[in-house]
Each structure stands twice: as C-alpha cells, then as structure tokens.
Amino acid sequence: MALGYKARRRWALVILLVGLPVYVVAAVTLVDLIERPPFLLELAIYVGLGFLWALPFRFIFRGIGQPEPDAGKTDGQDPSV
C-alpha cells in the first residue's frame, strides 16, 4: 500500500512530534538500566539508537522536503513556465 504525498507528510509530523520524544525517553531509560556506562560507550549507544529509530520510517520521510509532485498539475498552470 503506497501512501500519498499528503499522507506521508502527516505521518512524518506525527512521528516527529509524538513518536520521537517517546523513543528518546525509551532510549534514555534503556541506557539508565545499564548503570551509566563509560562516556564513549554511552555515546555509541545513543548514536546507534539515533540511527535505529529512523530505519523503519525511511519510506515516509523520503521526499517530504521536496515540493508536492502534483502541485503544478492541480492549479492549472503550466509547470514548464
């Protein structure tokens, strides 16, 4: 099932405003369970978890910063001008 551009934008907003803070709290709680590892190990854990959260959502975030693909077609203007 392919999501449209507007649906992907909405889901990206939900993920960033709700999902990311929840994930950050979960990551901090997970690292806190290990009783404060050495600084470099803790940094590596946070960097790894920082990349890990985005992997399942790559298809949603891809192309969100670009203009809407059908924007030129919907308003009746010639996109080549």
N, C-alpha and C positions, 0 to 999 in steps of 0.2 A: 504494500500500500504506500503510494507516494504522497507525501504531504505537499500541499501547495505553498507558494512563497509566503502568503499571509499567515497561514497556519504555522509554518516554521518560525516566523518572526515572533508570533505569540508564544509558542512553546519555548523559544530561546529566552524570552523575557521571564517566563515563569521559572525556568531552570536557573537563571542568574539571580533572580530576586528571592526565590524560595529555596530551591534545591542546593545552591552553592553555600549559603550560610549554614544549612543543616549539615552539609558534608564537612564544612570546616569544623563545626562543633564535634562531629563524629571523629574526625581525624585527630583533633586535639585530645579528645577523650581516649582514643586508642593509644596515642603516644604516652599519655599520662599513666596508663595501666602498666607501662614498662618501667616506671620509676625513674624518669629523667635520664635518658641515655647520654653519652658524651655528645658534645656540640655538633661535631661533624656527622655523626650517625643520625642525630635528630634532624639536622638539615637535609641529609639524604632521604630520610623518611618523608619529610614534608614535600620535598621536590618530587619524589616518586608519586606520592599521593596527589600532588597537584596535577601531574600529567594523567594519572589514572582516572580522575573524575571526568575528564573531557573525552576519553576514548569512546564511551558508548554514545555520546551526543555529537560526534563529528558530522554526521549527515544533517543534523538540524542546524548547526552553526555555519556550515559551508555556504557561502554566498549571501549571507544575511546583510553584510555591509555594502553590498552592491545595489544599484538601483533595481527596482522591480522589473523583471524581464518583460512583462506585458504592459508597462506604463505607457509606452509610445502608441500602442495599438488601441488602448481603451479610450483615449481622449480625442481620437480622430485626427491627430496631427501626423504629418509625415516625419518619421524618425530620421530620415536622411538629410533633413534641412538643418 
